[in-house]
């Protein structure tokens, strides 16, 4: 019963909204994502809501997919979702369903850092390292952990990354001591009996090395690295929450409209016109 409660609340909200107006629906993975993407659509025409916070059981991505499937089964038109690509690019897997749209990088944070918005972010925080250099350093320092994440998922190893402390292997620069990164993952997963050498092999995975860094690294790792090095980079301690806020603030509709995510949403909008629309 608990599993369906959140979906029922969201479903009823959408149906009540449809009784009043012909608004399209865009589901996201979290409240933060809802606040982020709501700025880019036309709210009079599009209802943006989080799927995950209405269900305490389903993971973020699954919450979006399950709700979209329910809308489809009930023939509720013009409902779509945005999810983080996560492992999709590494695994080269197709979109789960036509109505779901992937971030053009690993996740929205990586998309922001890879955009021109990162320059504004660095200026606002008075970064001691130019944006173009800091971006490159972030990608390189986050890559070993990102590769371990992707290979672990691909091989179904079940490595837990929740207790990883990047401060234990990120040095000033920022730069990553790859061997210490592997030791950190191994020490936080003692029950899996992973050798440091095995994890080191993951960081040299051919598939991960062949892809753009933005399809391998994880945005939250990038932000965690910025937080760990904030004193040297920005002259003061900056929390992960503030960093995420400043990144989102720097990212405008002008940046979003250059992404494949936006292009794909525009194409979908064309398919649901003239009754429904996403953008002004």
C-alpha positions as CSV (number, residue, x, y, z in Angstrom):
1,X,0.0,0.0,0.0
2,X,2.8,2.4,0.9
3,X,4.4,1.8,-2.5
4,X,1.3,3.1,-4.3
5,X,0.4,5.9,-2.0
6,X,2.8,8.4,-3.5
7,X,1.9,7.5,-7.1
8,X,-1.7,8.0,-6.3
9,X,-1.1,11.5,-4.9
10,X,0.8,12.4,-8.0
11,X,-1.7,10.8,-10.4
12,X,-4.6,12.6,-8.7
13,X,-2.8,15.9,-8.9
14,X,-2.2,15.5,-12.6
15,X,-5.8,14.5,-13.2
16,X,-7.1,17.5,-11.2
17,X,-4.9,19.8,-13.1
18,X,-6.1,18.4,-16.4
19,X,-9.7,19.1,-15.4
20,X,-8.8,22.8,-15.1
21,X,-6.4,23.2,-18.0
22,X,-4.6,21.4,-20.8
23,X,-1.1,21.4,-19.2
24,X,1.7,19.1,-20.2
25,X,3.5,17.2,-17.3
26,X,7.2,17.0,-16.7
27,X,8.4,14.6,-14.0
28,X,11.8,14.9,-12.3
29,X,13.8,12.7,-9.9
30,X,13.8,15.1,-6.9
31,X,12.5,18.4,-5.5
32,X,15.9,19.9,-6.4
33,X,15.5,18.8,-10.0
34,X,12.0,20.2,-10.1
35,X,13.2,23.6,-8.9
36,X,16.1,23.4,-11.4
37,X,14.0,22.6,-14.5
38,X,10.9,24.6,-13.6
39,X,12.8,27.7,-14.6
40,X,13.1,26.6,-18.2
41,X,9.6,25.7,-19.1
42,X,6.4,27.8,-19.4
43,X,4.5,27.1,-16.1
44,X,1.2,28.2,-17.5
45,X,1.6,25.4,-20.0
46,X,3.6,22.8,-18.1
47,X,3.3,21.2,-14.7
48,X,6.7,20.2,-13.2
49,X,6.7,17.8,-10.3
50,X,9.0,15.4,-8.5
51,X,8.1,11.7,-8.7
52,X,10.5,10.5,-6.1
53,X,9.4,12.6,-3.1
54,X,5.8,11.2,-3.5
55,X,7.0,7.7,-2.9
56,X,9.3,6.6,0.0
57,X,10.1,3.3,-1.6
58,X,11.0,3.7,-5.3
59,X,14.4,5.0,-6.3
60,X,14.5,8.3,-8.0
61,X,14.8,7.1,-11.6
62,X,12.3,4.2,-11.1
63,X,9.8,6.6,-9.5
64,X,9.8,8.6,-12.8
65,X,9.5,5.6,-15.0
66,X,6.7,3.9,-12.9
67,X,4.6,7.0,-12.9
68,X,5.0,7.6,-16.6
69,X,4.0,4.0,-17.3
70,X,0.9,4.5,-15.2
71,X,0.0,7.7,-17.1
72,X,0.5,5.8,-20.4
73,X,-1.7,2.9,-19.3
74,X,-4.4,5.3,-18.3
75,X,-4.1,7.1,-21.7
76,X,-3.1,10.4,-20.1
77,X,-1.3,12.3,-22.8
78,X,1.6,14.7,-22.8
79,X,3.4,13.3,-19.8
80,X,7.2,13.1,-19.9
81,X,10.2,12.9,-17.5
82,X,13.8,14.1,-17.2
83,X,16.3,11.7,-15.6
84,X,20.0,11.7,-15.0
85,X,21.8,9.6,-17.6
86,X,24.0,8.0,-14.9
87,X,25.3,4.8,-16.5
88,X,23.3,5.0,-19.7
89,X,26.2,6.3,-21.8
90,X,28.8,3.9,-20.5
91,X,26.4,0.9,-21.0
92,X,25.3,2.3,-24.3
93,X,21.7,1.5,-23.5
94,X,18.7,3.1,-25.2
95,X,16.2,5.3,-23.5
96,X,13.9,3.2,-21.2
97,X,10.8,4.7,-22.8
98,X,10.1,7.3,-25.5
99,X,8.6,9.8,-23.0
100,X,11.7,10.0,-20.8
101,X,14.6,12.3,-21.6
102,X,18.2,12.0,-20.4
103,X,20.6,14.7,-19.3
104,X,23.1,15.2,-22.1
105,X,26.0,14.6,-19.6
106,X,26.0,12.1,-16.7
107,X,23.7,14.3,-14.6
108,X,22.6,17.9,-14.3
109,X,25.5,19.0,-12.2
110,X,28.0,17.7,-14.8
111,X,25.9,19.4,-17.5
112,X,26.2,22.7,-15.6
113,X,30.0,22.4,-15.0
114,X,30.5,21.5,-18.7
115,X,28.6,24.6,-19.8
116,X,29.6,28.3,-20.1
117,X,27.7,28.8,-16.8
118,X,30.8,27.4,-15.0
119,X,32.7,30.6,-15.9
120,X,30.0,32.7,-14.2
121,X,30.1,30.3,-11.2
122,X,33.9,30.7,-10.9
123,X,33.7,34.5,-11.2
124,X,31.0,34.7,-8.5
125,X,33.1,32.6,-6.0
126,X,36.3,34.3,-7.0
127,X,38.1,31.1,-8.0
128,X,41.9,31.3,-8.0
129,X,41.9,28.9,-10.9
130,X,40.4,29.9,-14.3
131,X,37.2,28.1,-15.2
132,X,38.7,26.3,-18.2
133,X,41.6,24.9,-16.2
134,X,39.4,24.1,-13.1
135,X,36.9,22.2,-15.3
136,X,39.7,20.1,-16.8
137,X,41.2,19.4,-13.4
138,X,37.8,18.4,-12.0
139,X,37.2,15.9,-14.8
140,X,40.6,14.3,-14.4
141,X,40.4,14.2,-10.6
142,X,36.9,12.7,-10.6
143,X,37.6,10.2,-13.3
144,X,39.1,7.3,-11.3
145,X,36.1,7.2,-8.9
146,X,33.7,7.7,-11.8
147,X,35.2,4.7,-13.6
148,X,35.0,2.5,-10.6
149,X,31.3,3.5,-10.2
150,X,30.5,2.7,-13.9
151,X,32.4,-0.6,-13.9
152,X,30.8,-1.7,-10.6
153,X,27.4,-1.0,-12.0
154,X,28.1,-2.8,-15.3
155,X,29.4,-5.9,-13.5
156,X,26.7,-5.8,-10.8
157,X,29.3,-5.7,-8.0
158,X,27.2,-3.7,-5.6
159,X,30.0,-1.4,-4.4
160,X,28.6,1.1,-1.9
161,X,29.8,4.7,-2.5
162,X,27.8,6.5,0.2
163,X,30.7,6.7,2.7
164,X,33.4,7.7,0.3
165,X,35.3,10.8,1.6
166,X,37.1,12.5,-1.4
167,X,39.3,14.4,1.0
168,X,41.2,11.2,1.6
169,X,42.5,11.1,-2.0
170,X,42.1,14.6,-3.5
171,X,45.0,16.9,-3.1
172,X,45.4,20.6,-3.9
173,X,45.0,21.4,-7.6
174,X,42.6,19.7,-7.4
175,X,44.2,16.4,-8.3
176,X,43.5,12.7,-7.5
177,X,45.9,10.2,-6.0
178,X,44.4,7.2,-7.9
179,X,45.9,4.6,-5.6
180,X,44.4,6.3,-2.5
181,X,41.0,6.5,-4.3
182,X,41.1,2.8,-4.8
183,X,42.1,2.3,-1.1
184,X,39.2,4.5,0.0
185,X,36.7,2.4,-2.0
186,X,38.1,-0.8,-0.7
187,X,38.2,0.3,2.9
188,X,34.6,1.5,2.8
189,X,33.5,-1.9,1.3
190,X,35.2,-4.5,3.5
191,X,32.5,-7.1,3.1
192,X,33.1,-7.2,-0.7
193,X,36.8,-8.2,-0.3
194,X,37.9,-6.0,-3.2
195,X,41.6,-5.8,-3.8
196,X,43.1,-2.4,-4.5
197,X,44.6,-3.9,-7.7
198,X,41.1,-4.9,-9.0
199,X,39.8,-1.4,-8.4
200,X,42.9,0.1,-10.1
201,X,42.1,-2.0,-13.1
202,X,38.6,-0.5,-13.1
203,X,40.2,3.0,-13.5
204,X,41.8,1.8,-16.7
205,X,38.6,0.3,-18.2
206,X,38.8,0.7,-22.0
207,X,35.1,1.6,-22.3
208,X,35.3,4.4,-19.7
209,X,38.6,5.7,-21.2
210,X,37.0,5.8,-24.7
211,X,34.1,8.1,-23.6
212,X,34.1,11.8,-22.9
213,X,34.9,12.4,-19.2
214,X,31.4,14.1,-18.9
215,X,29.8,10.7,-19.6
216,X,31.8,8.9,-16.8
217,X,32.3,11.3,-13.9
218,X,29.5,12.0,-11.5
219,X,28.3,15.5,-10.7
220,X,28.0,15.0,-7.0
221,X,31.7,13.8,-7.0
222,X,32.7,17.0,-8.8
223,X,30.9,19.1,-6.3
224,X,32.4,17.1,-3.4
225,X,35.8,17.8,-4.8
226,X,35.1,21.5,-5.0
227,X,34.0,21.5,-1.4
228,X,37.1,19.6,-0.2
229,X,39.3,22.2,-2.0
230,X,37.2,25.3,-1.5
231,X,39.6,26.9,0.9
232,X,42.4,26.9,-1.7
233,X,40.2,27.5,-4.7
234,X,37.8,30.2,-3.3
235,X,39.6,31.5,-0.2
236,X,37.0,30.2,2.2
237,X,35.1,27.0,3.2
238,X,32.1,26.6,0.9
239,X,29.5,23.9,1.6
240,X,28.3,21.4,-1.0
241,X,24.8,22.9,-0.6
242,X,26.1,26.4,-1.4
243,X,28.1,25.1,-4.3
244,X,25.1,23.4,-5.8
245,X,23.0,26.5,-5.3
246,X,25.6,28.7,-7.0
247,X,26.0,26.3,-9.9
248,X,22.2,26.2,-10.5
249,X,22.0,30.0,-10.2
250,X,24.6,30.5,-12.9
251,X,22.9,28.1,-15.3
252,X,20.3,30.0,-17.4
253,X,17.8,29.1,-20.1
254,X,20.4,30.3,-22.6
255,X,22.7,27.5,-21.4
256,X,20.0,24.9,-21.3
257,X,18.8,25.5,-24.8
258,X,22.2,24.5,-26.2
259,X,21.8,20.9,-24.8
260,X,20.6,17.8,-26.5
261,X,18.1,17.4,-23.7
262,X,16.4,20.7,-24.7
263,X,16.5,19.7,-28.4
264,X,14.9,16.3,-27.6
265,X,12.2,18.0,-25.5
266,X,11.5,20.5,-28.3
267,X,11.0,17.6,-30.7
268,X,8.6,15.9,-28.3
269,X,6.8,19.2,-27.8
270,X,6.2,19.3,-31.6
271,X,4.6,15.9,-31.3
272,X,2.1,17.0,-28.6
273,X,1.1,20.3,-30.2
274,X,-1.2,22.1,-30.6
275,X,-3.1,20.9,-27.5
276,X,-0.1,20.8,-25.2
277,X,3.2,22.6,-25.0
278,X,6.3,22.9,-22.8
279,X,7.9,26.2,-23.6
280,X,6.6,29.7,-24.1
